[in-house]
Amino acid sequence: MSHAVNDEALDTIFRNARTHNKWLDKPVSPALLMAVYDLMRWGPTSANVSPARIVFVISREAKERLKPHLGPGNVDKTMAAPATAIVGHDLDFARHLPKLFPHNPGAKDWFKDTAFAEKTAFRNGTLQGAYFVIAARALGLDCGPMSGFDNAGVDREFFAGTAVKSNFLCNVGYGDQAGVFARSPRLSFDEACKIV
């Protein structure tokens, strides 16, 4: 039994997938966003820490709250996107480890050092953010991941009173091909990799 997915699936999530900047006026249902999370949550993280936290900004009111924190080049495409995911990571992820890593009851104590906990949250939250993009594409959505926003402002607006910090934004919906740029080159295997 092969574990490899077929070429059509690989095209959908990697080879033909593009970063989108323009969006069709077609909403994304909460059920579909829930399905994206349900798929992405199975991706591995170290010690199953699972620090990613996502706020889906959909309503006009919520978009207006996000707008002042966007870089100028990201305003129009974000305001037009059916949904914008604020992908963050919870610095207090360890409190969930008794549930997430039950075979080692002391795992929570591994992260008492706040600097180590912060690195762990950022690294694994970023990894989960990549799973989010892949899951969204696999379920038929287009994505526009981006930096170019005021993290501190977004954290105050959407994560106040929590230990969650924003990492990146990802517009999600059904992309308008008219807004897709020409594909940029990628590094070859020999330029980016070594086998030792």
N, C-alpha and C positions, 0 to 999 in steps of 0.2 A: 504494500500500500504506500503510495507516494504522499509525501507531506507538502510537496511543492504546489503552489497555486498556478493556475494557467496564465498564459501570456496576456490574455484579455484583462485579467485582474491586475497583473503587473503594470500594464498600460494605464489602467484606471488610477492606480494609486501612486505611480511613479513616472513612467515614460511620457505619457500624454497629459498628465496633470500639470496645471500651470497656476501661477499666482495671479489671482484676479483683482482687478482694480475698478471694474464697473459691474453693476448687478442688475439682473432682471427684477422687475417689480412682482416678485413671487415670494410669499412668506414661507418661513421655515417653521414647521409645527413644533410645539413643545415635545410631542411624542418622539419626533425624529431627533431632537437634541438629546433627549433622554437615551435614545438608542445609541447615539454616538458615545455618550459617556459609558453606557453599559458595555460597549465593545472595548473602549480604550482602557478601562479599569483593569483589564486582564493582562496588560503589558507588565513586564517585570520591573520592580524597583528593588534597591538593596534592602534586605531584611523586610521586604514588603511594606516599606514605610509609607508609600502612597500619599505624598504631601500635596499633590495638585489640588487646587480649589479653583472653581470656574464660576464666574458670574456671566450669565448670558444677557447682554443688553439688547432689548428688543423694542420696548415701548418708545414712543416719541419723547416722553418725559425723561426716560433714562438716557436716551441718546443726547438730549440737551445737557444733562449732567456730565456726560463724558466729553462733549464737544470742547469745552474750554481747556482741556488737558491734552488735546491732540496737537501734534505738529502740523504746521500749515499744509503740508503736502498730503496729510492723511485725513483731513476734515471731510472733503466731499465724498470720498469713497466710503468712509465709515458711516456718515450720515445716510448714505443711500443703501448700505448693506442691510439685508433683512435681519441679521443678527451679528453682534460683535461679542466674541468670547474674550473676557478678561481672564487670562490664564495666570494664576498665581500659585504660590506655595505657602503652606502653613508652617511657620517656624516652630509651632507647638505640636507638630505631628506625632511626637513620641507618646502623647497621652492616649493615642489609639492603639499602641502596640500590643497591649494585653489582648485586644480583639484580633488584630491583624497578624500577630506573630505569636500565637498562643502556645506553641511548643517550647518557648523560652520566656518564662514569666519575668525574667530580669532584663529583657531587651530594652525596656524603657530607660533603664539607667545608663545604657551605652551613650546616650545623647545629653547627659547632664552638662557637658561643656558646650556653652552656647555657640562658640565659633564653629565647632564641629557639627552641631545641629544645623546651623545656618547653611554651611556648605552642603550638607546632606540634603537639606530641603531644596536648595536651589538646583543642585545637580539632578536629583530625582524628579523634581517638579518640571524641569526642562525636558527631561526624558519623557515624562507623561504628556507634556505639551506636543511633542513630536508624535506620540501615539494618537493624540487628539486629531491632528491633521490627517494622519493616515486613516483613522477610523471614519472621519467625516467624508473623505474622498471615497472610501470603500462603500459608504452608504448613499453615494450619489450627490453629495454636496461639493461645492467648490469652496476654496479657501484663499484668504489673503492675509497670511501672517505678517506681522510688522512690529517694528520698534517705533521710534518717533513719537513718543508721548511722555508726559510728565508722570513718572512712576509715583512720586510722592503725592501728587495731586490726586491721582486715581486711587491710591491707597486711602487717602483721607475721605474721598467721596464714596468709595464702594466697600472698603474693608475697615472702616473706623471701629475701634473697640475690639479688634481681633488681632491675632498674630500672623495674619496673612499679608504677604507682600506680592505685588504684581510683578510679572516677568515680561510677558509680551501680550499683544492683542492679536486676535485672528478674526477677521471678517469672514462670515459664513453665509452661504446662500447658493443661488444659481447664477453663475457668472455670465456676463455678457461678453462674448468673444471679441467684440469690438474694442474692449479695453485691455486685451492681452498683448504684452510686448513680445518682440521677437525673442526666441529662446536664447538665453545667454550661455556661453560655453561652460563646460565643467572640466575640472582637472582629470587627466587620464589616471589609470591605475598606477603607472610608473611615477607620475608626478606626486601622487598623494599617499602611496602605500609602499611597504616593504614586506617581504616574507623572509624571516630570519630563522 
